[in-house]
Amino acid sequence: MSAWRVGLSLSVALLTGVSVISAQNVDAKANVRSTELAVSREGKAGFRAVKDSGIAFTNTLSDEAAATNRTLYNGSGVAAGDIDGDGRADLVFAGVENRLEVYRNLGNWRFTNVTAGSGIRTTNATLRGVVLADITGDGALDLLATANGRGVICWKNDGKGHFTEATREAGTASSFGSMTLALTKRVVLPLIAGGAVLYLAALLGLGHSPH
């Protein structure tokens, strides 16, 4: 059996051009958190590969799975955000063959896989979109992932990078599936008591996908 590498072929250099969510600056009026991206005055604009980053994630897809659903070739997403309050952007990778991995940022472009101790568990999930967002209003970035035939799976963050599944509480389980998950300033209803500024594009009937 051969396997395809799909979706994410990540070089950590991707992050050198992205301003990510951090716990450093809080703008209560705008209801967002952000951190300024330091841009060097030297060198050239663009990206460079970072070697020995500690990230060893590959989104694989078997020929058998691909034959049942061709949209799986589109791959899955990655989310960046400070999950443990240390001011550095951590990474969460989704995979189409039941993979969801969390990497803690150690600084200086070095990461370590902390999935085993994160509390995140997935079973028979075809994971697509992934987002880090504070859905409970407690200041910690929670985790949401779209899964084919399962809607959106939610995990609440305790603020230290440990997650507890809250899909039933959030009411986001569904027989639908989507490849996208989006944020918006418009709030229709809070996901979980406490308030949220999250808009789930995956729940708007973007194609039934039981597989």
Secondary structure, DSSP 4 states (H G I P E B T S, - for coil): --EEE-S----GGGGGG---B-SSEEETTTTEEE-PPP--SSS-SS----SS-S-----EEEHHHHHH-GGGGG---EEEE-SSSSSS-EEEEEETTTEEEEEEEEETTEEEE-GGGTT---SS--EEEEEEE-SSSSSSPEEEEEETTTEEEEEEE-SSS-EEE-HHHHT-B-S---S--EE-S--SS-SSTT---EE-GGGS-------
